[in-house]
Amino acid sequence: MARPRPEANVNHVTVHEDFVEVRRLSRTTLAGLWFIVVMSAACWLLPTLLGLPDPHRPDWTALSSPPSAAHWFGTDAIGRDILSRTLAGGRLSLTIGALATAVALVIGLAWGAVAGYAGGRVERAMVRVLDVLSALPFLLIVILLLALFGRSLWLLLAAIGGYVWIDLARVARAEAARLREMPFVLAARAAGARFDQVLRWHLLPNLLPLGLVYLGLILPQAILVESFLGFLGLGVDEPAASWGSLLSEGTQELDVAPWSLLFPAGFLVATLAAFQFVGDGLRDWLDVRGAS
């Protein structure tokens, strides 16, 4: 009786193993992922589903009102609903964090791939640029730029994205330098593939898992930087609110309306912790896959 061909079960085993590996994600990682999904859905959907008040419209009959049936999270000093403002702030903070993270991923992976694959003087020069940028008080520069040119959303995105991409570029460079000596890259070069073709077809696709891990690490960092800038008054313009600007307002009302600080702070801390759990879990999962 003829043996079955070894290739027959390759695809089945691969799919099964991938499914098993997804299930290996820790409960903490999955809980963090579910929290992020629920939090994002709540920020976008709850105001409509619950018929919440306009986050910018004051209620002059409920100034600094504590949590109640009418205002679940209470109101601030001018009667604005804290729940509405917290969810609106979450929408803005998550959006800015996601867009800034996308900027950082594109710059970091591209910079690292070019530096790692080019090698030689090009690599050394690009690494020196990273060293110089790392030595600069970048957050202070961001604050100065926002103070000089005004609080522009695009400037804010570029500033935050430019702040959080450096570590990713370093790791991507090291990984690209390792991939440069792999047989499939050497074979592509021997077949006459151009520099940009090797980058597009071989290096960048193999750097995407690294980008996935850093997505969970950079995104909370971007949200934290945006919140810090908002706390300093350098975030988005009024009447828009982010979690950072809500924290700034809450500290000014801490004596009369502590809930105006506690609820936005709780949402921010819980979201950052969830992203951190997801980032750590993805990193461990991909480390296990790489080792196997």
BAPAMAR-673781 format. One line per field, with one value per residue (C-alpha): residue in one letter; x, y, z. Coordinates in steps of 0.5 Angstrom, whole numbers, padded with zeros to 4 digits. Example, Ala and Ser with C-alpha at 12.3 -4.5 7.8 and 13.67 -1.06 7.14 Angstrom:
<atoms>
residuo = c(a / s)
u = c(0025 / 0027)
v = c(-0009 / -0002)
w = c(0016 / 0014)
</atoms>
This chain:
<atoms>
residuo = c(m / a / r / p / r / p / e / a / n / v / n / h / v / t / v / h / e / d / f / v / e / v / r / r / l / s / r / t / t / l / a / g / l / w / f / i / v / v / m / s / a / a / c / w / l / l / p / t / l / l / g / l / p / d / p / h / r / p / d / w / t / a / l / s / s / p / p / s / a / a / h / w / f / g / t / d / a / i / g / r / d / i / l / s / r / t / l / a / g / g / r / l / s / l / t / i / g / a / l / a / t / a / v / a / l / v / i / g / l / a / w / g / a / v / a / g / y / a / g / g / r / v / e / r / a / m / v / r / v / l / d / v / l / s / a / l / p / f / l / l / i / v / i / l / l / l / a / l / f / g / r / s / l / w / l / l / l / a / a / i / g / g / y / v / w / i / d / l / a / r / v / a / r / a / e / a / a / r / l / r / e / m / p / f / v / l / a / a / r / a / a / g / a / r / f / d / q / v / l / r / w / h / l / l / p / n / l / l / p / l / g / l / v / y / l / g / l / i / l / p / q / a / i / l / v / e / s / f / l / g / f / l / g / l / g / v / d / e / p / a / a / s / w / g / s / l / l / s / e / g / t / q / e / l / d / v / a / p / w / s / l / l / f / p / a / g / f / l / v / a / t / l / a / a / f / q / f / v / g / d / g / l / r / d / w / l / d / v / r / g / a / s)
u = c(0000 / 0003 / 0004 / 0001 / 0005 / 0008 / 0005 / -0002 / -0003 / 0001 / -0004 / -0009 / -0003 / -0001 / -0008 / -0009 / -0003 / -0004 / -0011 / -0008 / -0003 / -0008 / -0011 / -0005 / -0006 / -0006 / -0013 / -0010 / -0008 / -0015 / -0018 / -0014 / -0016 / -0024 / -0023 / -0020 / -0026 / -0031 / -0028 / -0028 / -0035 / -0037 / -0034 / -0037 / -0044 / -0046 / -0048 / -0053 / -0056 / -0057 / -0059 / -0053 / -0053 / -0049 / -0042 / -0041 / -0048 / -0048 / -0054 / -0054 / -0059 / -0054 / -0047 / -0042 / -0047 / -0045 / -0047 / -0054 / -0060 / -0060 / -0052 / -0049 / -0042 / -0044 / -0043 / -0037 / -0037 / -0041 / -0046 / -0043 / -0044 / -0038 / -0040 / -0041 / -0035 / -0031 / -0033 / -0032 / -0025 / -0024 / -0026 / -0021 / -0015 / -0016 / -0017 / -0010 / -0007 / -0008 / -0007 / 0000 / 0002 / 0000 / 0005 / 0010 / 0010 / 0011 / 0017 / 0020 / 0019 / 0021 / 0027 / 0029 / 0029 / 0033 / 0038 / 0039 / 0039 / 0043 / 0049 / 0056 / 0056 / 0049 / 0047 / 0052 / 0049 / 0042 / 0044 / 0047 / 0041 / 0037 / 0042 / 0042 / 0034 / 0034 / 0039 / 0034 / 0029 / 0024 / 0018 / 0020 / 0021 / 0014 / 0012 / 0015 / 0013 / 0006 / 0007 / 0010 / 0005 / -0001 / -0005 / -0006 / -0009 / -0004 / 0002 / 0000 / -0001 / 0006 / 0009 / 0007 / 0008 / 0015 / 0016 / 0015 / 0018 / 0025 / 0025 / 0021 / 0027 / 0032 / 0029 / 0027 / 0034 / 0037 / 0032 / 0033 / 0040 / 0039 / 0034 / 0039 / 0043 / 0038 / 0037 / 0031 / 0034 / 0041 / 0037 / 0033 / 0039 / 0042 / 0036 / 0037 / 0032 / 0033 / 0034 / 0027 / 0024 / 0028 / 0025 / 0018 / 0017 / 0022 / 0024 / 0018 / 0013 / 0017 / 0018 / 0010 / 0010 / 0015 / 0010 / 0004 / 0008 / 0010 / 0003 / 0001 / 0007 / 0007 / -0001 / -0001 / 0005 / 0002 / -0005 / 0000 / 0004 / -0003 / -0006 / 0000 / 0000 / -0007 / -0006 / -0001 / -0006 / -0003 / -0008 / -0014 / -0017 / -0024 / -0029 / -0026 / -0024 / -0019 / -0018 / -0012 / -0015 / -0021 / -0016 / -0013 / -0020 / -0021 / -0015 / -0018 / -0025 / -0022 / -0025 / -0032 / -0033 / -0028 / -0032 / -0030 / -0022 / -0024 / -0028 / -0023 / -0017 / -0020 / -0022 / -0015 / -0011 / -0015 / -0015 / -0007 / -0007 / -0011 / -0006 / 0000 / -0003 / -0004 / 0003 / 0006 / 0002 / 0003 / 0011 / 0011 / 0006 / 0011 / 0017 / 0014 / 0012 / 0019 / 0023 / 0018)
v = c(0000 / 0007 / 0012 / 0018 / 0024 / 0028 / 0035 / 0032 / 0035 / 0041 / 0046 / 0043 / 0042 / 0050 / 0052 / 0048 / 0050 / 0057 / 0056 / 0053 / 0059 / 0064 / 0060 / 0061 / 0068 / 0069 / 0071 / 0077 / 0079 / 0077 / 0081 / 0087 / 0086 / 0085 / 0091 / 0096 / 0093 / 0095 / 0101 / 0104 / 0101 / 0105 / 0112 / 0111 / 0108 / 0110 / 0117 / 0115 / 0109 / 0112 / 0119 / 0123 / 0130 / 0134 / 0134 / 0141 / 0144 / 0146 / 0145 / 0151 / 0148 / 0142 / 0146 / 0141 / 0136 / 0129 / 0123 / 0122 / 0118 / 0125 / 0125 / 0118 / 0121 / 0128 / 0135 / 0140 / 0147 / 0149 / 0144 / 0139 / 0132 / 0128 / 0122 / 0125 / 0129 / 0123 / 0119 / 0124 / 0125 / 0118 / 0118 / 0124 / 0121 / 0114 / 0117 / 0121 / 0116 / 0111 / 0116 / 0118 / 0110 / 0109 / 0115 / 0112 / 0105 / 0107 / 0112 / 0107 / 0100 / 0104 / 0107 / 0101 / 0097 / 0101 / 0102 / 0095 / 0092 / 0098 / 0097 / 0100 / 0107 / 0108 / 0104 / 0108 / 0115 / 0113 / 0110 / 0116 / 0120 / 0116 / 0117 / 0124 / 0124 / 0120 / 0125 / 0131 / 0133 / 0131 / 0132 / 0139 / 0141 / 0138 / 0143 / 0149 / 0147 / 0147 / 0154 / 0157 / 0155 / 0154 / 0147 / 0144 / 0137 / 0135 / 0138 / 0134 / 0128 / 0129 / 0131 / 0125 / 0120 / 0123 / 0122 / 0115 / 0112 / 0112 / 0105 / 0102 / 0104 / 0101 / 0094 / 0094 / 0096 / 0090 / 0085 / 0088 / 0087 / 0079 / 0078 / 0081 / 0075 / 0070 / 0065 / 0068 / 0075 / 0073 / 0069 / 0075 / 0079 / 0073 / 0073 / 0081 / 0084 / 0091 / 0095 / 0097 / 0090 / 0087 / 0092 / 0091 / 0083 / 0081 / 0085 / 0089 / 0083 / 0080 / 0086 / 0086 / 0082 / 0086 / 0092 / 0088 / 0088 / 0095 / 0097 / 0095 / 0098 / 0105 / 0106 / 0107 / 0111 / 0116 / 0116 / 0118 / 0123 / 0126 / 0126 / 0130 / 0135 / 0136 / 0136 / 0142 / 0146 / 0144 / 0139 / 0140 / 0147 / 0148 / 0146 / 0139 / 0135 / 0129 / 0125 / 0130 / 0136 / 0133 / 0131 / 0139 / 0141 / 0136 / 0138 / 0145 / 0143 / 0137 / 0141 / 0142 / 0136 / 0130 / 0126 / 0131 / 0128 / 0121 / 0118 / 0121 / 0119 / 0112 / 0111 / 0113 / 0109 / 0103 / 0104 / 0104 / 0098 / 0094 / 0096 / 0094 / 0088 / 0086 / 0089 / 0084 / 0078 / 0079 / 0080 / 0073 / 0070 / 0072 / 0070 / 0063 / 0063 / 0065 / 0060 / 0054)
w = c(0000 / -0002 / 0003 / 0003 / 0000 / 0005 / 0002 / 0003 / 0010 / 0010 / 0009 / 0014 / 0020 / 0019 / 0019 / 0026 / 0029 / 0027 / 0031 / 0037 / 0037 / 0037 / 0043 / 0047 / 0048 / 0055 / 0059 / 0061 / 0053 / 0051 / 0057 / 0055 / 0047 / 0049 / 0054 / 0048 / 0043 / 0048 / 0050 / 0043 / 0042 / 0048 / 0046 / 0039 / 0040 / 0047 / 0046 / 0041 / 0044 / 0051 / 0048 / 0052 / 0053 / 0048 / 0051 / 0050 / 0052 / 0059 / 0064 / 0068 / 0073 / 0075 / 0076 / 0079 / 0080 / 0083 / 0080 / 0079 / 0075 / 0070 / 0070 / 0071 / 0072 / 0075 / 0071 / 0071 / 0074 / 0068 / 0068 / 0062 / 0063 / 0065 / 0062 / 0055 / 0055 / 0058 / 0052 / 0047 / 0050 / 0049 / 0041 / 0040 / 0044 / 0041 / 0034 / 0035 / 0038 / 0032 / 0027 / 0030 / 0031 / 0024 / 0022 / 0027 / 0024 / 0017 / 0019 / 0024 / 0019 / 0013 / 0016 / 0020 / 0013 / 0009 / 0014 / 0016 / 0009 / 0006 / 0011 / 0011 / 0011 / 0010 / 0016 / 0020 / 0018 / 0019 / 0026 / 0028 / 0026 / 0031 / 0036 / 0035 / 0036 / 0042 / 0045 / 0044 / 0049 / 0044 / 0048 / 0050 / 0042 / 0041 / 0046 / 0043 / 0036 / 0039 / 0043 / 0036 / 0031 / 0035 / 0036 / 0029 / 0029 / 0024 / 0027 / 0034 / 0030 / 0026 / 0033 / 0037 / 0031 / 0030 / 0038 / 0038 / 0032 / 0034 / 0038 / 0033 / 0028 / 0032 / 0033 / 0025 / 0023 / 0027 / 0025 / 0017 / 0018 / 0020 / 0015 / 0010 / 0010 / 0010 / 0004 / 0001 / 0001 / -0002 / -0007 / -0009 / -0010 / -0014 / -0019 / -0020 / -0015 / -0014 / -0008 / -0007 / -0010 / -0004 / 0001 / -0002 / -0003 / 0003 / 0008 / 0010 / 0010 / 0015 / 0019 / 0020 / 0026 / 0029 / 0027 / 0030 / 0037 / 0037 / 0035 / 0042 / 0045 / 0041 / 0041 / 0049 / 0049 / 0043 / 0047 / 0054 / 0050 / 0047 / 0054 / 0057 / 0052 / 0053 / 0060 / 0059 / 0055 / 0048 / 0045 / 0041 / 0041 / 0045 / 0045 / 0043 / 0049 / 0050 / 0056 / 0057 / 0057 / 0062 / 0067 / 0066 / 0068 / 0073 / 0077 / 0077 / 0080 / 0085 / 0091 / 0089 / 0083 / 0084 / 0080 / 0074 / 0075 / 0077 / 0071 / 0066 / 0069 / 0071 / 0063 / 0061 / 0066 / 0064 / 0057 / 0057 / 0062 / 0057 / 0051 / 0055 / 0056 / 0049 / 0047 / 0052 / 0050 / 0043 / 0044 / 0048 / 0043 / 0037 / 0041 / 0042 / 0034 / 0033 / 0037 / 0035)
</atoms>
